[in-house]
């Protein structure tokens, strides 16, 4: 009975993840090497059920060759990295003072402030992105206010631009940055900062030499939590971005649903996964200190 | 040496929370705007709400989403709790490193990749064993269980590893079989973590657009899929009303749950303090 229970506890989630999480990647990898004509679903009927994958081995590197030759994919990968990187920096710049202020608040206030940061994270991501659409649109709040104040005469193009994408990512991922920073800053021993100040350190020097290095684990965790998902972001670039706001998540989605080229999408996904492996391993390294201690 | 809270930090907090909340508040205010144009106030009106309840498509999509969210959150909590137990209470086992990797990876995996890979899995399974015969609520549910069980596992795992194990050890020493000890001692202790896990899984499922779009079949549109197809073309007042309702329900739900968990935590703390002082 005990052994059965132990086996069940381990095997049930293990098998589930093997079948529904790991095996699918193997299939993606396999299909990325197959011929579009063999593996594509039939083209014309949009709602067909006879889509099938031919598993006769038909190895080709055509998808990857095409991926290398076509600028669209390179631009998408590069732009995703760039947008994710800059958004992460912006997130950090806004979150750090906030997390610091939260961590220094009176104990009774801390829980309320924390709750107010977590709450938007629970409400629909899609709808929070949508909320910005009506603020940024041509006859939206910003343009109308600026025009009625006489600051501008023509509405600015704010929606469907890269600016809107940055704004959307920073807004949506802010809680992911604030929470690890807060957790870290809250645990910091104030004595260090006070000692440094007592020894004559000016506030900025104390911050640079004491507070900042001590909060580095929080900075790293928060940055990775923003950077990694932002690279593959689909909803934000497709709702707020313009036609040239090519991010790889969106390119992949359109490759799949627009062109219905499954092997090509699989190749795009494989490369995206390769790009993400390094930051994900760094993340895992910082996320599991217990595992490391045990090992 | 207690210093006053600096005014600079107060303004930082005001700015930060304004940034987080102003867009949501504006959305809710706008949902009562009679005018079609977003930033022109045309008077107070419930007409967009009335429109909403007349639209059978929205109601069907909402019901489908709620059904999927309920089933997938329940299964994800079950699987995630088992995974949390496996990682903290079962010692070493073969393939543990792979297991921890598979728990952590879904948290960071872009949804487009998870969605695409699951769809290709379902299509190939259908080819080989004829299951699933068609895609829809069932395949979406499986997809949601897979990514949200990882979140539950992380929550449960952190609760389990920060928990004092002496109660469980005492029960084992007194001859309790592992299965009974887990059921009678461990589970009640981690119930709040399981509840937060369930809630998180529920909202994640309710909110998911990308994975559902990949693995769903003809005729089964979830609420986010329906919303996305609408707002892709621009702002529509109906969606403002729908968004306000969803945001309100979620906020109340999360607020009540957070309050209950906090209260229980406080109660447990005072109880253990009482026991110590006796």
Interface residues (C-beta under 8 A of the other chain):
Chain A: X1 X2 X5 X6 X8 X9 X10 X12 X13 X14 X16 X17 X18 X20 X21 X22 X23 X24 X25 X27 X28 X31 X47 X49 X51 X52 X53 X55 X94 X97 X98 X100 X101 X102 X104 X105 X106 X111 X113 X115 X116 X117 X118 X119 X120 X122 X123 X124 X125 X126 X127 X128 X130 X131 X132 X133 X134 X135 X137 X139 X140 X141 X143 X144 X145 X171 X174 X194 X224 X228 X229 X231 X232 X233 X234 X235 X238 X239 X249 X252 X253 X256 X257 X262 X265 X266 X269 X272 X273 X276 X279 X280 X283 X284 X287 X288 X290 X291
Chain B: X1 X5 X9 X10 X12 X13 X16 X17 X19 X20 X21 X23 X24 X26 X27 X30 X37 X38 X39 X40 X79 X80 X82 X83 X85 X86 X89 X90 X93 X95 X99 X100 X101 X102 X103 X104 X105 X106 X108 X109 X110 X111 X112 X113 X116 X117 X118 X120 X121 X123 X124 X126 X127 X134 X142 X143 X145 X146 X149 X153 X161 X177 X178 X179 X182 X199 X200 X203 X206 X207 X209 X210 X213 X214 X217 X218 X224 X227 X228 X231 X232 X234 X235 X239 X240 X243 X246 X247 X250 X251 X254 X255 X258 X262
